[in-house]
C-alpha cells in the first residue's frame, strides 16, 4: 500500500472533504495538522513545489495537489492505481 500524507487545518472544509474521501476508501494516511505552525507550512510549501493552499496531499512522497485534485483523480478512476 502506498504512503499517503495530508497537510491540514482543523476547520478547513476542503481538508475535511479530502480526508472524508480517503476514509471512505479505507486508505490509511498520515495527517499533519499545521494550524498556526509556520515552520510546518514552510516545509509543506517546499514539498509541494511552492503551493501553500490546504490541504496538500502526497502519495509516496509525490505531491498530487489538493482536495479538488484528489477528487479529480477519483472521478477519472486514476486514484486507485496510485494507491497500490
Secondary structure, DSSP 4 states (H G I P E B T S, - for coil): ---EEEEE-TT-HHHHHHHHHHHHTT---EEEE-TT-HHHHHHHHHHTTT---S-EEEETTEEEESHHHHHHHHHTT-HHHHT-
